[in-house]
Amino acid sequence: MDEQDVLGADYESIRLTFEDDAEGEVVATLVRRRAPGRKAVLYVHGFVDYFFQAHLADFYVERGYSFYALDLRKYGRSLLPHQTPNFARSMSDYFPEIDEAVRLIREENDVLLLNGHSTGGLIAALWADRVKGQGLVDGLFLNSPFLELNVPAPVRALVGPLVRAAAKVRPTMVFPTGVSESYVRSIHRDHDGEWDFDLAWKPARGFPVRLGWLSAVMRAHRQTHTGLAIDVPVLVMASARTARGKNGDVNGADVVLDVDDIARWSTRLGPHVTCVRVDGGLHDLALSAEPVRKKFFTELDRWMTAYM
């Protein structure tokens, strides 16, 4: 049943229900803001995240796109008390809610842009590759997609087999290195940023990274690096710079992912990929400082005008 969303009267929330998993009941939440016409965009958030970027919806609605966003199972609006936050054993676990969201959107729209951020960008790319040839989406926009772990290659080579082996036995075991809180502190208005969001759904210290999830991400990375065949135009955008370490400058850089890895692996997504680097951009480019944000939206608008 549709109901008013936490973002206010312009937004509706639609609860999607799915088969129970090992933890019990599973739901996802589709947030909707309508615009006149028959074009739409579907937004998929990242890890330790949910949809709250109302100004992103403003951008699309102003261009005649009805805006939809998924809070995936075990995230944000969809997180239930009995569930392990943000946990999945495979990135394909999220395909059912994307399938259902796209089915509902396509009932009312002729054009659909899929927009994924960070881990949502990885999931969206894999999903778009899976449904190639079916005409379900017309374009794919990835905002700082999670196409590689942000650790040195020797560390990945050493730790990867250990994680895969341990994940088979103890998938919910917590990986000792978690998510840095510097990024959330840099964007939340109660700390060093300008944005307001629910710190219960997107906590500064994140949620624990579990072995089963990490193994699933690495498996998805191997699939992506082998090469996908997404058959619609793809736009990949990332910051121009990565900041590392506790003393790294979190302003104007991606502190979560290696932006050079994003650019490198974007070429494996399909035959028609545009890659744009945004000087001064944060990990979520839409949350960058206003002048940078303006550049980000200008580039996105240019690409949409050309290909959508």
Sequence and secondary structure as in RCSB ss.txt:
>XXXX:A:sequence
MDEQDVLGADYESIRLTFEDDAEGEVVATLVRRRAPGRKAVLYVHGFVDYFFQAHLADFYVERGYSFYALDLRKY
GRSLLPHQTPNFARSMSDYFPEIDEAVRLIREENDVLLLNGHSTGGLIAALWADRVKGQGLVDGLFLNSPFLELN
VPAPVRALVGPLVRAAAKVRPTMVFPTGVSESYVRSIHRDHDGEWDFDLAWKPARGFPVRLGWLSAVMRAHRQTH
TGLAIDVPVLVMASARTARGKNGDVNGADVVLDVDDIARWSTRLGPHVTCVRVDGGLHDLALSAEPVRKKFFTEL
DRWMTAYM
>XXXX:A:secstr
 EEEETTEEEEEEEEEEEEEETTEEEEEEEEEE  SSSEEEEEE  TT     HHHHHHHHHTTEEEEEEE TTS
GGG  TTS TT  S GGGGHHHHHHHHHHHHTT SEEEEEEETHHHHHHHHHHHHTTTS   SEEEEES   S S
S HHHHHHHHHHHHHHHHH TT B SS   SHHHHHHBTTTTSSB   TTTS TT    BHHHHHHHHHHHHHHH
H     S EEEEEES B  STTS  TTSBSSS HHHHHHHHTTS SSEEEEEETT  SSGGGS HHHHHHHHHHH
HHHHHHH 
